[in-house]
Amino acid sequence: MKKIISVALNLHDHNTYNGIFHNQRERHTRIKHNLPLNNKNKVNVDDYKLNEMFIKEYFKKTNDNILSFTYTVGGIKKSKDNLFNTILKEHKEILNFKPIKLFDYYFKGNIYYIDHHQSHAVHTLFNSGFDESDILAIDGIGAKFRCIFVNKNKDIIDLSKQLPIGWLWNEMSKLLGFGSLGASKLMGLVGYGKINQYYYDVFETLILNNIEEKSYNTNKHDLININRYGKEDLAFTLQKFTIDKIKQYVYPLKSCNNICLAGGVAYNGYMNEEFTKHYENVFVPPAVGDEGQSLGTYQHANYILNNNKHKTNTFAGVDYNYIGNEEINLKEVAQAIANGKIVGWFQGKSESGNRALGNRSILADPRNPNIKNIINQTIKKREDFRPFAPAVLEEHYKEYFDTNSPSPYMSRICKVKSNKVPGITHVDGTARIQTVNKNFNKKFYNLINEFYKVTEIPMLLNTSFNCQEPIVETPEDAIKTFNKTNLDLLVINSYILRK
């Protein structure tokens, strides 16, 4: 059995995985996306030195360990010459590696390498548990691809020219002032808009001209008339355009009844829900973006070298010990939420990925029609148009939401069927739901169930535990956020803190 350490070299959000612990660097640096910015909101070039420090730390031979890795073009561009002229001097053929099949790989010495999109694809496939599946790995940028489709025979079909959707969302995010990697904010505007043919034609032109990021002149943004038609219509039209292109290029490639999705674009809940109308089973993992790449790279290497299909844990951070003065009573916490209190909820190991799934959450009453504004303004301190998600007991989700299968990782956006939960209902009548059962997160399930007993509503508003920074990682992070925001109560493992 070969011991494997996996590394993903993304722009700055490097992460590692050893089969047990998922080290997402932004959780520890406390810098969103691990991207230090200067006063003009641009990446400091000098901070690429952090990249080289990271490389030197992990790209060294330790005993007989195998180092498996993948990268994003932007993640090594400032360090590529140094990396491949020193530590990886004997591995320069990696730069020309382009897989044809899902399980193609490069392996020499103690270095194991796969492509960026292979990592996404294997991560979602192995975690799905499907015996066979189609796979869509769709991202803004990678190494040799922007988007691939993998059929049930594991053939890689390159859709980079047809579906540079991640790139398009990122460019529009920058245009609207949300910055690079701000697509989630842009998605929050979708519900406020309507279709606009002008925007649709602009998107069509950009895709047809195959404008690459490396040659894209941002002055061309001036050609897009935001002031005339508005940000909201751009967002709605971009969402419609995305689904139309998926139907045009992906649906005809269907080779079985299952599909697995991954890559940054697979955070798009509207798109993921649409896939449930074309496939019997749709799987989206929690660490769906580049933060999950070290996981997929490890899984690929472990399968090839050790013949082991490794399934990663949703909760794969550090398990922190914390001893407080007052033990919690779940009934009391549930009643406090029902009475209007907003609770910081910190339990055990942190989640892999960018969704709070019950271990690093802010919880509130979904019945309160004003709760979105209260949390956005006094706790999250973010844009007022951004909605919040419900965490609903799995046995009750069909009573409140129009969708055909559970969504344990908060990955799909569907219609809300009830007017009893305005706090989690977006302006377009939708919600990005998380279904919770006892096997997935027993303590979180029990808390929601206590709230259900008090209110007859089997769900809580659930959003990530943070305030203008990455999700809290340590008890110290949680206490700091509790003290600087209007959170009413803080629960850390089995203890409660009050103001």
C-alpha positions as CSV (number, residue, x, y, z in Angstrom):
1,M,0.0,0.0,0.0
2,K,1.6,3.2,-1.2
3,K,1.2,6.3,1.1
4,I,0.0,9.3,-0.9
5,I,0.0,13.0,-0.1
6,S,-2.1,15.1,-2.5
7,V,-1.5,18.8,-3.4
8,A,-3.6,21.2,-5.6
9,L,-1.8,24.3,-6.9
10,N,-4.6,26.7,-7.7
11,L,-4.2,30.5,-8.0
12,H,-3.6,30.9,-4.3
13,D,-6.1,28.6,-2.6
14,H,-3.7,25.7,-2.3
15,N,-5.1,22.7,-0.5
16,T,-3.7,19.3,0.5
17,Y,-5.2,16.0,1.5
18,N,-3.7,12.8,2.9
19,G,-6.8,10.6,2.9
20,I,-8.0,11.9,6.3
21,F,-7.3,15.7,6.8
22,H,-8.3,18.3,4.2
23,N,-6.2,21.4,4.6
24,Q,-8.0,24.3,2.9
25,R,-5.5,27.1,3.2
26,E,-7.9,30.0,3.3
27,R,-9.4,28.7,6.5
28,H,-6.1,29.2,8.2
29,T,-4.7,32.3,6.5
30,R,-8.2,33.9,7.0
31,I,-7.9,35.5,3.5
32,K,-10.8,34.8,1.2
33,H,-9.7,32.5,-1.6
34,N,-6.2,33.0,-0.1
35,L,-5.9,36.0,-2.4
36,P,-4.1,38.9,-0.8
37,L,-5.2,42.2,-2.5
38,N,-3.6,45.6,-2.7
39,N,-5.5,48.8,-2.2
40,K,-6.7,48.7,-5.8
41,N,-8.4,45.4,-5.2
42,K,-5.9,43.6,-7.3
43,V,-3.7,40.6,-6.4
44,N,-0.3,41.7,-5.2
45,V,2.3,40.3,-7.5
46,D,4.8,39.9,-4.7
47,D,2.3,37.6,-3.0
48,Y,3.0,34.9,-5.6
49,K,6.1,34.3,-3.4
50,L,3.6,32.5,-1.2
51,N,3.1,30.1,-4.1
52,E,6.8,29.3,-4.2
53,M,6.9,28.8,-0.4
54,F,4.1,26.4,-0.7
55,I,5.8,24.5,-3.5
56,K,9.1,24.2,-1.6
57,E,7.2,22.9,1.5
58,Y,5.2,20.1,-0.2
59,F,7.4,19.2,-3.2
60,K,10.1,17.6,-1.3
61,K,10.8,13.9,-1.0
62,T,9.7,12.5,2.4
63,N,10.4,8.8,3.0
64,D,8.7,6.8,0.4
65,N,5.5,8.9,0.1
66,I,4.0,9.5,-3.3
67,L,3.3,13.1,-4.1
68,S,0.2,13.4,-6.3
69,F,-0.7,16.8,-7.6
70,T,-2.6,18.9,-10.1
71,Y,-2.6,22.6,-11.0
72,T,-4.5,25.5,-12.5
73,V,-2.6,27.5,-15.1
74,G,-2.9,30.6,-13.0
75,G,-1.7,28.7,-10.0
76,I,1.8,28.1,-11.3
77,K,2.3,30.8,-13.9
78,K,4.5,32.9,-11.6
79,S,6.4,29.9,-10.4
80,K,6.4,27.5,-13.4
81,D,10.0,28.1,-14.4
82,N,11.3,27.8,-10.9
83,L,9.2,24.7,-10.3
84,F,10.1,22.8,-13.5
85,N,13.8,23.9,-13.5
86,T,14.4,22.8,-9.9
87,I,12.2,20.4,-8.0
88,L,10.4,19.0,-11.1
89,K,13.4,19.2,-13.4
90,E,13.0,15.6,-14.5
91,H,9.2,15.9,-15.0
92,K,8.8,18.6,-17.6
93,E,6.7,16.4,-19.8
94,I,3.9,17.1,-17.3
95,L,3.4,20.4,-19.0
96,N,2.4,18.6,-22.2
97,F,0.2,16.0,-20.5
98,K,-3.3,15.9,-21.9
99,P,-5.5,12.9,-21.0
100,I,-7.8,11.1,-23.4
101,K,-9.4,8.8,-20.8
102,L,-10.4,9.6,-17.3
103,F,-7.8,7.3,-15.7
104,D,-4.8,8.4,-17.8
105,Y,-2.0,9.6,-15.6
106,Y,1.7,10.6,-15.3
107,F,3.8,8.7,-12.8
108,K,7.6,8.9,-12.5
109,G,9.7,8.5,-9.4
110,N,7.6,9.7,-6.5
111,I,5.6,12.2,-8.6
112,Y,2.0,11.4,-9.7
113,Y,0.2,13.9,-11.9
114,I,-3.3,14.3,-13.4
115,D,-5.0,17.1,-15.2
116,H,-7.1,19.7,-13.3
117,H,-10.4,18.5,-14.8
118,Q,-9.6,14.8,-14.2
119,S,-9.3,15.7,-10.5
120,H,-12.8,17.3,-10.5
121,A,-14.3,14.3,-12.4
122,V,-12.9,11.6,-10.2
123,H,-13.8,13.4,-7.0
124,T,-17.4,13.6,-7.9
125,L,-17.6,10.1,-9.5
126,F,-16.1,8.2,-6.5
127,N,-18.1,10.1,-4.0
128,S,-21.3,9.4,-5.8
129,G,-21.2,5.7,-5.4
130,F,-22.6,5.2,-8.9
131,D,-21.4,2.0,-10.7
132,E,-21.5,4.0,-14.0
133,S,-22.1,7.6,-14.7
134,D,-21.7,10.5,-17.1
135,I,-19.5,13.3,-15.7
136,L,-19.5,17.0,-16.4
137,A,-16.4,18.9,-15.1
138,I,-17.0,22.5,-15.9
139,D,-14.8,25.3,-14.7
140,G,-13.5,28.8,-15.4
141,I,-10.0,27.7,-16.2
142,G,-7.9,24.6,-15.7
143,A,-4.7,23.2,-17.2
144,K,-5.6,21.8,-20.7
145,F,-9.3,22.3,-20.5
146,R,-12.1,24.6,-19.4
147,C,-14.8,22.0,-19.6
148,I,-14.9,18.2,-20.2
149,F,-17.7,15.6,-20.5
150,V,-16.8,12.0,-19.6
151,N,-19.1,9.3,-20.7
152,K,-19.8,6.0,-19.0
153,N,-16.8,4.4,-20.9
154,K,-14.5,7.0,-19.3
155,D,-13.8,8.8,-22.6
156,I,-13.0,12.5,-22.2
157,I,-14.8,14.8,-24.6
158,D,-13.3,18.3,-24.7
159,L,-16.0,21.0,-24.6
160,S,-13.7,23.9,-23.8
161,K,-14.6,25.9,-26.9
162,Q,-18.3,25.2,-26.7
163,L,-18.7,25.8,-23.0
164,P,-16.3,28.3,-21.5
165,I,-19.1,29.1,-19.1
166,G,-17.0,29.5,-16.0
167,W,-14.9,32.0,-17.8
168,L,-18.0,33.9,-18.9
169,W,-19.4,34.1,-15.4
170,N,-16.1,35.3,-14.0
171,E,-15.8,38.0,-16.6
172,M,-19.4,39.2,-16.0
173,S,-18.7,39.1,-12.2
174,K,-15.8,41.5,-12.7
175,L,-17.8,43.7,-15.0
176,L,-20.6,44.1,-12.4
177,G,-18.0,45.0,-9.7
178,F,-18.1,41.7,-7.8
179,G,-14.5,40.9,-8.7
180,S,-12.9,37.7,-9.9
181,L,-14.4,34.6,-8.3
182,G,-17.6,36.6,-7.5
183,A,-20.0,34.4,-9.5
184,S,-21.9,33.4,-6.4
185,K,-22.9,37.1,-5.9
186,L,-23.9,37.3,-9.5
187,M,-26.1,34.2,-9.1
188,G,-27.9,36.0,-6.2
189,L,-29.1,38.6,-8.7
190,V,-30.6,36.1,-11.1
191,G,-34.0,36.1,-9.3
192,Y,-34.4,39.8,-9.7
193,G,-34.1,39.9,-13.5
194,K,-35.8,39.0,-16.7
195,I,-34.6,37.8,-20.1
196,N,-32.9,40.4,-22.3
197,Q,-32.1,39.6,-25.9
198,Y,-29.3,42.2,-26.1
199,Y,-27.4,40.4,-23.3
200,Y,-28.1,37.0,-24.8
201,D,-26.6,38.1,-28.1
202,V,-23.5,39.5,-26.4
203,F,-22.9,36.2,-24.6
204,E,-23.4,34.4,-27.9
205,T,-20.8,36.6,-29.6
206,L,-18.3,36.1,-26.8
207,I,-18.6,32.3,-27.0
208,L,-18.6,32.2,-30.8
209,N,-15.5,34.4,-31.0
210,N,-13.9,32.1,-28.4
211,I,-12.3,35.0,-26.6
212,E,-9.6,33.5,-24.4
213,E,-8.8,35.0,-21.0
214,K,-5.1,35.4,-21.9
215,S,-6.0,37.7,-24.9
216,Y,-9.2,39.3,-23.5
217,N,-9.1,43.1,-23.4
218,T,-11.2,44.2,-20.5
219,N,-11.9,47.5,-22.4
220,K,-14.4,45.4,-24.4
221,H,-16.6,45.5,-21.3
222,D,-17.3,49.0,-22.4
223,L,-19.3,47.5,-25.3
224,I,-21.8,46.0,-22.8
225,N,-24.4,48.6,-21.8
226,I,-25.1,47.8,-18.2
227,N,-26.6,51.2,-17.4
228,R,-29.3,50.8,-20.1
229,Y,-30.4,47.3,-19.2
230,G,-29.3,46.7,-15.6
231,K,-27.3,44.2,-13.7
232,E,-30.4,42.1,-12.8
233,D,-31.3,41.4,-16.4
234,L,-27.7,40.5,-17.2
235,A,-27.7,37.9,-14.4
236,F,-31.0,36.4,-15.3
237,T,-30.0,36.2,-19.0
238,L,-26.6,34.7,-18.2
239,Q,-28.4,32.0,-16.2
240,K,-30.8,31.3,-19.1
241,F,-27.9,31.3,-21.5
242,T,-26.0,28.8,-19.3
243,I,-28.8,26.3,-19.2
244,D,-29.5,26.7,-22.9
245,K,-25.9,25.8,-23.7
246,I,-25.9,22.9,-21.4
247,K,-28.9,21.5,-23.2
248,Q,-27.3,22.2,-26.6
249,Y,-23.9,20.6,-25.9
250,V,-24.2,18.2,-22.9
251,Y,-27.6,16.6,-23.2
252,P,-26.9,15.0,-26.6
253,L,-23.9,13.2,-25.1
254,K,-25.9,11.4,-22.4
255,S,-24.7,7.7,-22.2
256,C,-26.5,6.5,-19.0
257,N,-29.1,7.6,-16.4
258,N,-26.6,9.0,-13.9
259,I,-24.5,12.2,-14.0
260,C,-21.9,13.6,-11.7
261,L,-21.1,17.3,-11.7
262,A,-18.0,19.2,-10.6
263,G,-15.9,22.3,-11.1
264,G,-16.7,25.8,-10.0
265,V,-19.7,26.1,-12.3
266,A,-21.3,23.2,-10.5
267,Y,-22.0,25.5,-7.6
268,N,-24.7,26.9,-9.8
269,G,-27.8,25.5,-8.1
270,Y,-30.2,26.5,-10.9
271,M,-28.2,24.4,-13.4
272,N,-27.9,21.4,-11.1
273,E,-31.7,21.3,-10.6
274,E,-32.2,21.5,-14.3
275,F,-30.1,18.3,-14.7
276,T,-32.6,16.4,-12.5
277,K,-35.1,16.8,-15.3
278,H,-32.8,15.0,-17.8
279,Y,-31.1,12.4,-15.6
280,E,-32.6,10.0,-13.1
281,N,-29.7,10.6,-10.6
282,V,-27.6,13.8,-10.2
283,F,-24.7,14.0,-7.8
284,V,-22.8,17.1,-6.8
285,P,-20.1,16.8,-4.0
286,P,-19.7,19.4,-1.3
287,A,-16.2,20.4,-2.3
288,V,-17.2,20.9,-5.9
289,G,-14.7,23.7,-6.9
290,D,-11.0,24.0,-6.9
291,E,-11.0,23.6,-3.1
292,G,-11.7,20.0,-3.7
293,Q,-9.0,19.3,-6.2
294,S,-6.5,17.7,-3.8
295,L,-9.3,15.3,-2.8
296,G,-9.9,14.2,-6.4
297,T,-6.2,13.9,-7.1
298,Y,-5.7,11.7,-4.1
299,Q,-8.6,9.5,-5.1
300,H,-7.2,9.1,-8.6
301,A,-3.8,8.2,-7.4
302,N,-5.1,5.9,-4.7
303,Y,-7.2,4.0,-7.3
304,I,-4.4,3.6,-9.8
305,L,-1.6,2.8,-7.3
306,N,-3.5,1.0,-4.5
307,N,-6.6,-0.3,-6.4
308,N,-8.8,1.5,-3.8
309,K,-11.9,3.6,-4.5
310,H,-11.6,6.1,-1.7
311,K,-14.6,8.1,-0.7
312,T,-13.8,11.3,1.1
313,N,-15.6,12.6,4.2
314,T,-17.8,15.7,4.1
315,F,-16.3,16.8,7.4
316,A,-12.5,16.5,7.0
317,G,-11.0,19.4,9.0
318,V,-9.4,19.3,12.4
319,D,-11.4,18.1,15.4
320,Y,-10.8,20.9,17.9
321,N,-11.2,20.4,21.7
322,Y,-13.1,23.1,23.5
323,I,-14.1,23.2,27.2
324,G,-16.6,25.9,28.2
325,N,-18.5,26.8,31.3
326,E,-22.0,25.9,30.4
327,E,-23.2,22.8,28.5
328,I,-25.9,23.2,25.9
329,N,-29.4,22.0,25.9
330,L,-30.7,21.5,22.4
331,K,-34.3,22.2,23.4
332,E,-33.2,25.6,24.8
333,V,-31.2,26.5,21.6
334,A,-34.2,25.5,19.4
335,Q,-36.5,27.6,21.5
336,A,-34.1,30.6,21.4
337,I,-34.1,30.4,17.6
338,A,-37.9,30.2,17.6
339,N,-37.9,33.4,19.8
340,G,-35.8,35.3,17.2
341,K,-32.2,34.6,18.4
342,I,-29.5,34.1,15.8
343,V,-27.0,31.4,16.7
344,G,-23.4,30.7,15.7
345,W,-23.1,26.9,15.5
346,F,-19.6,25.3,15.7
347,Q,-19.3,21.5,15.8
348,G,-16.4,19.1,15.4
349,K,-14.5,19.0,12.0
350,S,-15.1,21.7,9.4
351,E,-16.8,20.9,6.1
352,S,-14.9,20.4,2.9
353,G,-16.1,22.9,0.4
354,N,-17.8,26.3,0.5
355,R,-21.1,25.3,2.0
356,A,-21.9,25.3,5.7
357,L,-23.6,21.9,6.2
358,G,-24.2,21.9,9.9
359,N,-20.7,22.1,11.5
360,R,-19.8,25.8,10.8
361,S,-23.2,27.4,10.5
362,I,-25.2,30.5,11.4
363,L,-28.8,29.4,12.3
364,A,-32.0,31.4,12.4
365,D,-35.8,31.2,12.1
366,P,-36.9,30.7,8.5
367,R,-40.4,32.0,9.4
368,N,-39.1,35.6,9.9
369,P,-39.6,37.6,6.7
370,N,-37.0,40.2,7.9
371,I,-34.3,37.7,8.8
372,K,-32.5,38.0,5.5
373,N,-31.9,41.7,5.9
374,I,-31.0,41.4,9.6
375,I,-28.3,38.8,9.0
376,N,-27.0,40.5,5.8
377,Q,-26.7,43.8,7.5
378,T,-25.6,43.0,11.1
379,I,-23.7,39.7,10.8
380,K,-22.6,38.7,7.3
381,K,-22.3,42.4,6.3
382,R,-22.8,41.6,2.6
383,E,-25.0,42.6,-0.3
384,D,-28.7,42.8,0.7
385,F,-29.9,40.9,-2.4
386,R,-28.2,37.6,-1.4
387,P,-30.5,34.9,-0.1
388,F,-30.1,32.3,2.6
389,A,-30.6,28.5,2.5
390,P,-32.9,26.2,4.4
391,A,-31.6,23.0,6.2
392,V,-34.7,20.8,6.2
393,L,-35.3,17.4,7.7
394,E,-35.0,14.9,4.8
395,E,-38.4,13.3,5.6
396,H,-40.2,16.6,5.1
397,Y,-38.5,18.3,2.2
398,K,-41.2,17.4,-0.4
399,E,-43.8,19.2,1.7
400,Y,-42.0,22.5,1.2
401,F,-39.9,22.2,-2.0
402,D,-40.7,21.2,-5.5
403,T,-37.8,18.8,-6.3
404,N,-37.5,15.1,-6.9
405,S,-34.6,14.0,-4.7
406,P,-32.7,14.9,-1.5
407,S,-30.0,17.6,-1.7
408,P,-27.6,16.9,1.2
409,Y,-24.9,19.3,0.1
410,M,-26.9,22.4,-0.6
411,S,-26.3,22.0,-4.3
412,R,-29.6,22.6,-6.0
413,I,-32.0,25.6,-6.3
414,C,-35.7,24.7,-6.5
415,K,-39.2,26.2,-6.1
416,V,-40.6,26.7,-2.6
417,K,-44.1,25.4,-2.2
418,S,-45.0,27.0,1.1
419,N,-45.6,30.6,2.3
420,K,-44.6,29.6,5.8
421,V,-40.9,30.1,5.4
422,P,-40.3,33.6,3.8
423,G,-36.9,33.9,5.5
424,I,-35.4,31.4,3.1
425,T,-37.5,32.1,0.1
426,H,-35.7,34.1,-2.6
427,V,-37.4,36.9,-4.6
428,D,-38.1,34.4,-7.4
429,G,-39.8,31.9,-5.1
430,T,-36.8,29.5,-4.9
431,A,-34.4,28.2,-2.3
432,R,-31.0,26.4,-2.3
433,I,-32.0,23.5,-0.1
434,Q,-30.0,21.2,2.2
435,T,-31.7,18.0,3.3
436,V,-30.5,16.6,6.6
437,N,-30.8,13.0,8.0
438,K,-29.5,11.4,11.1
439,N,-26.8,9.5,9.3
440,F,-25.3,12.6,7.8
441,N,-25.2,14.9,10.9
442,K,-27.0,13.5,13.9
443,K,-26.6,16.5,16.2
444,F,-27.6,19.0,13.6
445,Y,-30.6,16.8,12.7
446,N,-31.6,16.7,16.4
447,L,-31.5,20.5,16.7
448,I,-33.7,21.0,13.6
449,N,-36.0,18.3,15.0
450,E,-36.3,20.2,18.3
451,F,-37.1,23.4,16.4
452,Y,-39.8,21.4,14.5
453,K,-41.4,20.3,17.8
454,V,-41.6,23.9,18.9
455,T,-42.7,25.5,15.7
456,E,-44.1,22.7,13.4
457,I,-41.5,23.9,10.8
458,P,-39.0,21.1,10.0
459,M,-36.1,23.4,9.0
460,L,-33.7,26.2,10.0
461,L,-32.2,29.0,8.0
462,N,-28.6,27.9,7.6
463,T,-25.7,30.0,6.3
464,S,-22.0,29.8,6.6
465,F,-20.4,30.9,9.8
466,N,-18.3,33.9,8.7
467,C,-18.3,37.7,8.4
468,Q,-16.5,39.0,5.3
469,E,-13.8,36.3,5.6
470,P,-13.6,32.5,5.0
471,I,-15.7,30.2,7.1
472,V,-14.5,30.0,10.6
473,E,-12.1,27.1,11.3
474,T,-11.1,27.2,14.9
475,P,-13.0,27.9,18.2
476,E,-11.0,31.1,18.4
477,D,-12.3,32.2,14.9
478,A,-15.8,31.4,16.0
479,I,-15.5,33.5,19.2
480,K,-13.9,36.4,17.3
481,T,-16.8,36.4,14.8
482,F,-19.3,36.1,17.7
483,N,-17.9,39.1,19.5
484,K,-17.7,41.4,16.4
485,T,-21.2,40.7,15.0
486,N,-24.8,40.7,16.3
487,L,-24.9,37.0,16.9
488,D,-27.0,36.3,20.0
489,L,-25.6,32.9,21.1
490,L,-22.6,30.8,20.2
491,V,-22.5,27.0,20.5
492,I,-19.1,25.3,20.4
493,N,-19.4,21.5,20.4
494,S,-21.2,20.8,23.7
495,Y,-21.0,24.3,25.2
496,I,-22.8,27.6,24.9
497,L,-21.5,31.1,25.1
498,R,-23.7,34.1,25.8
499,K,-23.2,37.9,25.5
